[in-house]
Amino acid sequence: MKFARYEAHGDVAYGLVEGDAVMQLTAPPFGEYEVTDHAHTISEVRLLAPCSPSIIYFMGGNYSDHLGDEDPPAFPQVYTKTPNSIIGPDETIVVPGRAGSVQEEAEIVAIIGQTCRNVSEADALDYVLGYTCGNDVSARDWQASDPTFWRAKASDTFSPIGPYIVTGLDPSTLNVKARVNGNEVQNYNGGDIIFDTAACISYISQSVTLEPGDILYTGTGGTQVDMHHGDVVEIEIEGIGILSNPVVVE
């Protein structure tokens, strides 16, 4: 199934997407809901970030070709972003002018579907509603200079996600691409991950309860490029779609 979160006639709703139509749900798709006959075409609505998480987790150093000469980590490297960083499709990534080098990171994002605590790797994916495209925007100079990633990864607009939540996918088989102004800059497969989605969710859940709507950026492969004022960044994941965001430097 494919879910959207959207705005129509000033109201925000979740919907089930079939073809070019979105049918409104009676409740968010994390629990019980019904599909109504209130429908719009996708072109008639404004797609929003497909969920509104209370916290965002992201994995560091989770693809070998992103590590360069560094040794792979011995256990999942977990960091957090804050909700202010979330934006949806076609919303603008706003880069502070003082940030220096800011790059895209194309990532598979897992959306938690039910409360998750102390789960095993074998059961962890049962707690995932589905997956979406994500851009883990990263201010490299701030990463290098600050003792934490509080602004390098969690500045306003630094966590684009969308356009849809898609269920029934195997993240280890998905191809992930990033394009800047139409030029491909990343192309990798989710199967090349060091700690897979199940391992990461299980690891986090041993210490922190994951709640419905929380999300996990699972890491990025390859190398990235600097984003500049006027650029358009696209993240494409097969089976999910394309997340597109323009870039403005303040």
N, C-alpha and C positions, 0 to 999 in steps of 0.2 A: 504494500500500500504506500501511497504518497500523500503526506500531509503538508498543508501550508498554514501559515498564520498571516492574516491579511487585514487590511482596512478597507471598508466599503461603506459609503454614506456616513462617514464619521465614526463608525463602530469597528472595533477590533474583534476578530473571530478566528477560530480554527476551522479548517475545512479539509475535506477529502478531495484530492485532485484525481480526475479521470479525464484523460485527453486534454482538451483546452478548457474544461469546466472545473470549478471548485464548488463543492456542496457543503454548506455550513454544518458544523457539528454542534450538538447541544452542550458540549463540555470539551475541555482539552483532551487530547488523545492519550493522556497518561493514566486515565481511569476509565470508568464506564461512560459511554456516550452513545448518542444515536445520530445517524446521518439524516438531515432534514431534506426537504425538497426545495429549500431556499438556495438557489444556485446563481453563480455569476460566471462569465468567462474570465480567464486569467487576465486578459487585457483590460477588463473593467475594474480590477481591484489593484491596490498597492500592496505588493508583497513585502512583508516585514521579516525581521529575524524570526526563524521558524520556532523559536522558543525564547523564554525570558528567564535565564538561569539566575539562581541566587549566588552561584559561584562558578568559576570556570577553571578547570584544571588543564595544564598543558605539560607535555613530556619533553624533557631536554635530552639531546644526544641519543635519539632513539633510532637513527638510521646511520649505518657505518659510513656511508659516503658523505654524510653531513659532518662527521667528526674530524675529517682530515687525518692528521697523524696521531690524534688522541686515541688512547685505548678505549674500547667500549665499556660502559658502566657495568658494575657488578650487580646492580639492582636498579629498578626504575627510578629515574630522576624526575620528581614531581614538583611542579611550581603552580602558582595560582595567578589568575587575573581577576579583575573586579567587574561587576555588571555594567559600569559606566562605559566600558570599552566595547560593548556589543553594538553592532549596527547590522542592518540587513542588506538585501540586494539593492544595488544602484544608489545606496547612501554613500556619502563622501568620507573618505579617509582624510582626516585633517592632521597634517604633520606640523608640529611646532617648529618654527624656523630655527630654533637653537638646538634642535635634536641631532643635527649632523646626518650621518648615514642611516637611512631607514630603508629596510628591505622587506619584501614579501616572503611568506613561508606558506606554501600550499599544503593543506593537511586534511586528512579524513577526521571528521569530528563525530564522536559517539554521543548520543543523547540518552541519558538515563531515563527509564520508563517507570521504575518503581523503587521504593526505598530499599537501599542496598547496604548491608553491614555484615562484615565477617564472611564474605562469600568466597568460595573456592574458585580457582581458575576454570574448573570444569563447568561450574554453574554461572559464571560471571556474565556471559552473553545473554542469559535469560533475563537479565535486568536492563538490557538495552532496548529502547523502543526502536531506534533506527539510527541512520547516519546522515550527515549533511556535509557540505563543503565548508572549509574554513580557511581564513587567511590570518596566520599568527604574525601580525605586523610587528617588526622588531627594530628598535632603535639601537644600532650596534655601538655607537659611541657611549651611550648611556649604559649599555650592558657592560662595557669595559670599565667605566669609571665609577659606577654606583655600587655600593655593597650588596644591594638587592636589585631585582628586576621591576621594582614598583612602578616606574614610569617607562622603562624600556619596552615593557610588554603590555602594560595596562593603562596607558594614556587613553583619553577619550578617543573613541572610534578605532582603536587598534585591534578589535576582534570581530571582523566581518564574518557572518555565517549565513548560509542559505544555499539555494532558494527554497529547498524542501527538506523535510525529514522523510527518508525512504526506508521502509522495513524490509526484512528478508534478505539483506545483503551480507556477503562474506567479505569483511574488510581486507583480508589477506589476498584477495584476488583483484582488487580494484586498481585501475590505473589512474594516476593523479598527474594533472598538468597545470602549469601556471603560464600565463601569457601577459606581457606588458606591451600595450599598444599593438597587439596582434602578433608579437614575436614570442615564440615559445622560449621560456627560460628555465622551466623545470619539467621533468617527465620521469616519473618513477612508479614503481609498483608497491602496493601495500604489503606484499609478501616479503619484502626486503627488510621489514621492521625487526628490531632487536627484541623488544618486549612487546608482544602483541596486545591487542585491546583487552582480551580476557585477563592477561597477566597484570596489566596496569590497573584495571578496575579492582581485581582481587587485592592487589597490594594496597591501594588507597583505602579500600573498605575495611582493612584490618585496623585502621586508626580513626578514620573519619566516615560518618554515615553519608552516603550519597542519596540525594533526594530526587524525585521526579522533576525533570526539566534541567537538572545540572548537566554540564557538558564536559567532554574530555577531548582536547586537541591531542592527537596521538603521536605527533612528531612529523618531521619533514625530511625528505630525501634530496640529494643533489646539492647544488649551489644556488644562491639567490643573487638578486641584483638590486641596486639602489632604485628607489622610486623617486620621481621628480614631479614638480608641479605640472598639472595638465595630463599626467599619465592616466591610463585606464588599465586596471589590473583585473584579469579574469582567472578564476580557479575553476577547473573542470574536473569532475570525477564521473567516470562512467556509471550509468545507472541512476545518477542523482541529478546532474545538470550543470549549469554554469553560474557561478557567483561573480558578478561584475561590480566593480566599485571604482569611481574616479578618485583622483588624488589631488588635494590642494595643500600647498605649503604656506603656512601663515607668515 
